[in-house]
């Protein structure tokens, strides 16, 4: 990469060998339609297929691509967390590796972020290409999450999102918390959050890593953990500082 990346794409990878080459091709095509320097971090979450050897080859061929490999399978949230901490861009784009998120939508999300100076831009899957069980389980989980957390995110299950890095790099993350990134970003001080419709495609290769049990029931239980975090997180503002060689009014809110 000739320039410091301004945009970092973060993509968890688990047994997606059949999708990776096409995914990178589509990302390069999409990112060529915008002007910001960029990088893509593909985080291998302990894949058992040939994903990592393929990533090693692809990263050698694509100058914008970086690969991270977790020592063991730790889940999607851990993969995102590793990517967030390794990213160099001031903007983070999250998406899945299964090609159901459409990389062609990324320039649109970045443009919207720039136009509105948004802290985050969230995708809403238009005409979702999943079976009815997954669609309805997501509707139930989203409705319950919105009511309990008072968060108006319409489709938190859509991984295609843009965040200003400052709101997610150091956020507290635990297993399963990737479903609540917008809520957690708000707790870190994000205020202007935009939601727009994006394309959603059928999975052509590989199998989903989520079913009703680990998507719906676990997600519902995790809402309770997020509610606890909302009630207990620190949010304070220093009004003034005196002593030493400075005396100044503080105007910075702290979110921990």
Secondary structure, DSSP 8 states (H G I E B T S, - for coil): --S--SEEEEEEESS-HHHHHHHHHHHHHHHTTS-S-EEEEEEE-S-SSSHHHHHHHHHHH-TTEEEEE-SS---HHHHHHHHHHH--SSEEEE--SSS-B-GGGHHHHHHHHHHHT-SEEEEEEES--S-HHHHHHHHHHHHHHHHHHT---S-TT---EEEEGGGTTT----TTGGGGHHHHHHHTT---EEEEEEEB----SS--S--HIIIIIHHHHHHHHHHHHHHHS-EEE--EE-STT--EE---EEE-
